Amino acid sequence: MENAPPIKSNNPAPTVEQINADRITQLANKYWAPHTTNTHLAFNSQVVDDIYVQEICASKFSVRRIMMLEFSQYLENFLWSNYKAENATREHTMSIVVMVNEKFRERVQVWEAFEKNPAEFAGFFQNVLEACLEESIMDFNLKEQTALIVFLNHCFNSMEVSLVREEAKRLVSLSMWISLQQGRRELEFRKYPKWRKYWKIIRKKDNLEHKEKLEWERKFLHKLMIKFMTILETIPAEGPVLPDKVRYCERFLELVIDLEALLPTRRFFNTVMDDNHLVVRCQLSNLLHRPEGSLFGQVSCRNVC
């Protein structure tokens, strides 16, 4: 019964019978369901990898399959409680990202599980950032990249949660101006002299042992914008275009809009965005003039511009 295929139905909400017969429920009963605690098998990372590949990726990130995982308390009882950032598989990290996004979609409590076991959150967040900047922009992993962008947006919109704020704030502080061209940075310092003073203090306090990691974090959003523009420029003026590529661009602009709208994030991010000419690149893009880009155009012109 463990390998029984998922039961298909036109009804997006599964019935009790379907839930009980589903492969996910059977795996949950063996490994993480609360009502079978006394008979759980030991944690096996291969189970996480298989679920990610067979239930999430193979279903093209089906909402119904992800709902089943959320219903079984997959994140709280199996994914996060067994997460070790140092040796976690990519599938394990992505599974957590997908489940967090689902919780936000369902508007249920998200960060409670992480706050109860916060030790691995910094390492997990770093793994997420590294996944966001993977050089590959092949079509097959755009769903993953979109999920990562959505997750980042949720984090920036959860700055009231101290656990999240401690990780996210470093990406949007004054120190991110290291990615500005030197001339532009000097121009900004002349306009706002107090920032030059703070800049010197930050640079003086930098721990030389962690300098490489600090600079990587500070340049993260700059690199992410470059990646977005690279993907955007692969969309031709005519001919077929993958819906996943369009969706990635739309979700990225939503991230930018929220960063611009939030007081804790926009002050320094706005300057870096302008230095990258992101708005101009969006206005000149082929997607803006394609039928598939109608939503992209509405978002970019009304909000970013």
matplotlib code that plots the C-alpha trace (Angstrom):
import matplotlib.pyplot as plt

x = [0.0, 2.9, 3.5, -0.2, -0.6, -2.4, -6.2, -7.3, -10.5, -12.0, -12.6, -9.5, -10.4, -9.7, -12.2, -11.4, -11.3, -8.8, -6.7, -6.5, -5.6, -3.0, 0.7, 1.5, -0.8, 0.8, 4.3, 3.1, 1.8, 5.2, 7.4, 5.8, 2.0, 1.3, -1.1, 1.5, 4.4, 5.1, 5.7, 7.6, 10.6, 13.9, 14.4, 15.6, 16.7, 16.0, 12.3, 12.4, 14.3, 11.8, 8.8, 10.2, 11.0, 7.9, 5.2, 6.3, 8.5, 6.8, 3.4, 4.7, 4.3, 0.6, -1.3, -3.3, -0.2, 1.4, -1.9, -1.8, 1.7, 0.6, -2.4, -0.1, 2.0, 5.0, 6.9, 6.6, 7.0, 9.5, 11.2, 12.2, 12.7, 15.3, 16.9, 20.7, 21.8, 25.4, 24.6, 21.0, 20.2, 18.9, 15.6, 15.3, 15.8, 13.5, 10.8, 10.8, 10.5, 7.6, 5.8, 6.3, 4.8, 1.8, 1.3, 1.2, -1.2, -3.5, -3.0, -2.1, 0.6, 4.0, 7.0, 6.0, 7.8, 11.0, 10.8, 10.5, 13.7, 15.7, 19.2, 19.3, 17.4, 20.5, 22.0, 18.8, 18.4, 21.9, 21.1, 18.0, 20.1, 22.6, 19.9, 18.4, 21.7, 22.4, 23.8, 21.6, 18.5, 17.4, 13.6, 13.1, 14.0, 12.1, 9.3, 11.9, 13.4, 9.9, 9.2, 12.4, 11.5, 8.1, 9.7, 12.1, 9.2, 7.4, 10.5, 10.8, 7.1, 7.7, 10.2, 8.1, 9.3, 12.7, 14.1, 13.4, 14.4, 17.9, 18.6, 16.7, 17.9, 21.5, 20.5, 18.9, 21.1, 23.4, 26.2, 24.5, 25.8, 29.1, 27.5, 27.1, 29.5, 32.0, 30.9, 27.3, 28.1, 30.1, 27.2, 24.8, 27.2, 27.4, 23.7, 23.4, 26.7, 25.6, 25.5, 29.3, 29.9, 27.9, 29.5, 33.0, 31.9, 30.5, 33.7, 35.8, 33.8, 33.9, 35.4, 38.2, 37.6, 34.0, 34.7, 34.0, 30.6, 29.7, 30.4, 28.5, 25.4, 25.7, 25.8, 23.1, 20.1, 22.4, 23.3, 19.6, 18.6, 21.2, 19.9, 16.4, 17.4, 19.3, 16.2, 14.0, 16.2, 15.9, 12.3, 12.0, 9.9, 8.0, 7.5, 6.8, 7.6, 7.4, 4.6, 7.0, 9.5, 6.8, 5.6, 9.2, 9.5, 6.1, 6.9, 10.3, 8.7, 6.3, 9.4, 10.9, 7.6, 7.3, 11.0, 10.2, 7.0, 8.4, 10.2, 12.8, 13.9, 13.4, 15.8, 19.0, 17.5, 16.0, 19.4, 20.9, 17.9, 18.3, 22.0, 21.1, 18.7, 16.1, 13.1, 14.6, 15.4, 11.9, 10.5, 12.7, 12.0, 10.2, 7.9, 6.3, 5.1, 3.8, 0.3, 1.7, 3.3, 0.1, 0.3, 4.0, 3.4, 0.7, 2.9, 6.1, 4.5, 2.1, 4.2, 7.9, 8.0]
y = [0.0, 2.4, 2.9, 3.3, 6.2, 9.4, 9.2, 11.7, 13.8, 16.9, 18.1, 20.1, 19.2, 15.5, 13.4, 11.5, 8.2, 9.7, 11.1, 7.7, 5.9, 8.4, 7.6, 10.7, 9.6, 6.2, 7.7, 10.1, 7.2, 5.6, 8.6, 11.7, 11.6, 12.7, 9.8, 7.2, 8.5, 5.3, 3.3, 5.9, 4.7, 6.5, 9.7, 8.9, 11.8, 9.7, 9.8, 13.6, 13.6, 11.0, 13.0, 16.2, 14.6, 12.3, 14.3, 18.0, 18.2, 15.3, 16.9, 20.3, 21.8, 20.7, 22.6, 19.5, 17.4, 20.1, 20.5, 16.9, 17.3, 20.3, 18.5, 15.7, 18.3, 17.4, 20.7, 20.7, 17.0, 15.8, 18.5, 21.1, 18.8, 16.8, 19.7, 20.1, 23.0, 21.8, 18.5, 19.1, 18.0, 20.5, 18.6, 19.0, 22.8, 23.2, 21.1, 23.5, 26.5, 24.9, 24.1, 27.6, 29.1, 26.8, 27.9, 31.5, 30.6, 29.0, 31.9, 29.7, 30.0, 29.8, 30.7, 28.9, 25.7, 27.6, 29.6, 26.4, 25.1, 28.1, 26.8, 25.8, 28.7, 30.9, 28.0, 27.2, 30.8, 30.8, 27.6, 29.4, 32.4, 30.2, 28.3, 31.7, 32.5, 29.2, 30.0, 27.6, 29.3, 26.3, 26.1, 23.0, 24.6, 27.9, 26.6, 26.1, 29.5, 31.1, 29.3, 30.7, 34.2, 33.9, 32.5, 35.5, 37.9, 36.2, 36.7, 40.4, 40.7, 39.0, 41.4, 41.6, 38.0, 38.4, 35.1, 36.1, 39.8, 38.8, 37.1, 39.3, 42.7, 42.1, 41.9, 45.4, 47.5, 50.3, 47.8, 46.6, 49.8, 48.0, 46.8, 50.4, 51.9, 54.0, 57.2, 56.6, 55.8, 59.0, 60.9, 59.4, 60.2, 63.8, 64.0, 62.2, 62.9, 60.9, 57.7, 58.2, 58.2, 55.0, 53.4, 54.0, 52.5, 49.4, 48.9, 49.3, 46.8, 44.1, 40.8, 40.0, 36.3, 36.6, 39.3, 37.0, 35.9, 39.4, 40.8, 37.9, 38.8, 42.5, 41.9, 39.3, 41.4, 43.1, 39.7, 38.5, 41.5, 40.7, 37.2, 38.4, 40.7, 37.9, 35.7, 38.6, 39.2, 35.6, 36.2, 36.8, 39.5, 36.8, 33.0, 30.7, 31.6, 29.4, 30.4, 29.5, 32.1, 34.8, 33.8, 34.0, 37.6, 38.5, 37.1, 38.9, 42.2, 41.6, 41.1, 44.4, 46.2, 44.9, 45.9, 49.4, 49.6, 48.5, 51.2, 48.9, 47.7, 50.5, 53.1, 51.5, 49.0, 51.7, 53.2, 49.8, 49.1, 52.4, 51.8, 48.6, 50.4, 47.7, 49.8, 50.8, 47.2, 46.2, 49.0, 47.9, 44.2, 42.1, 40.7, 44.1, 44.2, 40.6, 39.4, 37.1, 40.1, 42.1, 41.4, 42.0, 45.4, 46.4, 45.5, 47.1, 50.3, 51.0, 50.0, 49.9, 52.9]
z = [0.0, 0.6, -3.1, -4.0, -6.4, -5.3, -5.9, -8.5, -8.2, -9.7, -6.1, -4.9, -1.3, -0.6, 1.2, 4.4, 2.5, 0.0, 2.8, 4.5, 1.3, 0.2, 0.1, 2.1, 4.9, 5.0, 5.1, 7.8, 9.9, 9.7, 10.3, 11.8, 12.4, 16.0, 16.7, 15.8, 17.8, 19.6, 16.4, 14.3, 12.3, 12.7, 10.6, 7.1, 4.9, 1.8, 2.7, 2.6, -0.8, -2.2, -1.1, -2.6, -6.0, -6.3, -4.6, -5.1, -8.2, -10.2, -9.5, -10.7, -7.2, -7.1, -4.4, -3.6, -2.9, -0.8, 1.1, 2.0, 3.4, 5.4, 6.7, 8.0, 9.9, 7.8, 8.5, 12.3, 13.0, 10.4, 8.3, 10.9, 13.9, 11.9, 10.0, 10.3, 8.2, 7.8, 6.1, 4.9, 1.4, -1.1, -1.2, 2.6, 2.4, -0.6, 1.2, 4.1, 1.7, 0.0, 3.2, 4.6, 1.4, 1.8, 5.4, 4.2, 1.4, 4.0, 6.4, 9.4, 12.0, 10.3, 12.5, 15.7, 14.9, 14.1, 17.3, 19.3, 17.8, 16.5, 16.6, 12.9, 11.5, 10.6, 8.7, 7.0, 5.9, 4.5, 2.5, 1.1, 0.0, -1.7, -3.5, -4.7, -6.4, -8.1, -11.5, -13.4, -14.9, -16.8, -17.5, -15.4, -12.1, -12.5, -10.2, -7.5, -8.0, -7.9, -4.6, -3.2, -4.2, -2.6, 0.6, 0.7, 0.3, 3.2, 5.3, 4.6, 5.4, 8.8, 10.2, 13.4, 14.2, 15.8, 14.5, 10.9, 11.4, 12.7, 9.4, 6.9, 8.2, 7.3, 3.6, 3.6, 5.9, 5.0, 4.4, 1.2, -0.4, -0.9, -4.1, -5.4, -7.9, -5.9, -7.6, -6.8, -3.2, -2.8, -4.3, -1.7, 1.1, 0.0, 0.1, 3.5, 5.4, 8.5, 6.4, 5.7, 9.4, 10.0, 7.0, 8.4, 11.8, 10.1, 8.1, 11.2, 13.2, 10.5, 11.7, 9.2, 9.8, 8.5, 5.9, 2.9, 4.3, 5.3, 1.8, 0.2, 2.3, 1.5, -2.2, -2.1, -3.3, -5.9, -7.4, -7.2, -9.3, -11.8, -12.0, -12.5, -15.3, -16.9, -16.9, -18.0, -21.0, -22.2, -23.1, -26.8, -28.5, -30.3, -30.2, -27.3, -23.7, -20.6, -18.2, -15.4, -16.6, -16.7, -13.2, -11.8, -13.2, -11.7, -8.3, -8.3, -9.0, -6.1, -3.9, -5.1, -4.5, -1.0, -0.3, -1.5, 0.5, 3.9, 5.9, 7.4, 3.9, 1.4, 2.7, 1.4, -1.0, -3.2, -4.0, -5.0, -7.1, -8.9, -9.4, -11.1, -13.5, -12.7, -13.5, -16.9, -17.7, -17.0, -19.1, -22.1, -21.7, -24.3, -21.7, -21.2, -24.8, -24.9, -24.2, -21.5, -19.8, -19.1, -15.3, -15.3, -17.0, -14.5, -11.6, -12.9, -14.2, -11.4, -8.5, -9.2, -11.5]

ax = plt.figure().add_subplot(projection="3d")
ax.plot(x, y, z, "-o")
ax.set_aspect("equal")
plt.show()
